[in-house]
Amino acid sequence: MKWNDIRVGTLGGTLCSIWASFSLGDVMQTVIMAALGTVVSYMTSRFLRKIGKH
């Protein structure tokens, strides 16, 4: 085995173990929270811009 093969195997194993630790529910919760945070941030900036014009 070459040194490069060992590094690729180690990287592949690490990525597989990380991937297995995520559940679909966690990913969906992250997506929903990110979308909600984006909407709240956008609405807050619009509101502040609107009250700043008066």
C-alpha positions as CSV (number, residue, x, y, z in Angstrom):
1,M,0.0,0.0,0.0
2,K,1.2,3.5,-0.8
3,W,1.0,6.4,1.6
4,N,-1.6,8.1,-0.7
5,D,-3.8,5.0,-0.5
6,I,-3.7,5.2,3.3
7,R,-4.6,8.9,3.3
8,V,-7.5,8.3,0.9
9,G,-8.8,5.4,2.9
10,T,-8.6,7.4,6.2
11,L,-10.4,10.4,4.6
12,G,-13.1,8.1,3.2
13,G,-13.7,6.5,6.6
14,T,-13.8,9.8,8.3
15,L,-16.3,11.2,5.9
16,C,-18.5,8.1,6.1
17,S,-18.5,8.2,9.9
18,I,-19.4,11.9,9.9
19,W,-22.2,11.4,7.3
20,A,-23.6,8.5,9.4
21,S,-23.9,10.8,12.4
22,F,-26.4,13.2,10.7
23,S,-30.0,12.3,10.6
24,L,-32.5,13.6,8.1
25,G,-34.5,15.3,10.9
26,D,-31.4,17.3,12.0
27,V,-30.8,18.4,8.4
28,M,-34.4,19.4,7.9
29,Q,-34.5,21.3,11.2
30,T,-31.3,23.2,10.1
31,V,-32.8,24.1,6.7
32,I,-36.1,25.3,8.3
33,M,-34.3,27.4,10.9
34,A,-32.0,28.9,8.3
35,A,-35.0,29.8,6.1
36,L,-36.9,31.3,9.1
37,G,-33.8,33.3,10.1
38,T,-33.5,34.6,6.6
39,V,-37.1,35.7,6.5
40,V,-36.9,37.4,9.9
41,S,-33.7,39.2,9.0
42,Y,-35.2,40.4,5.7
43,M,-38.5,41.6,7.4
44,T,-36.5,43.4,10.1
45,S,-34.4,45.2,7.7
46,R,-37.4,46.3,5.6
47,F,-39.2,47.5,8.8
48,L,-36.2,49.5,10.0
49,R,-35.8,51.0,6.5
50,K,-39.5,52.0,6.6
51,I,-39.4,53.6,10.0
52,G,-36.1,55.3,9.2
53,K,-37.7,57.3,6.3
54,H,-40.1,59.1,8.6
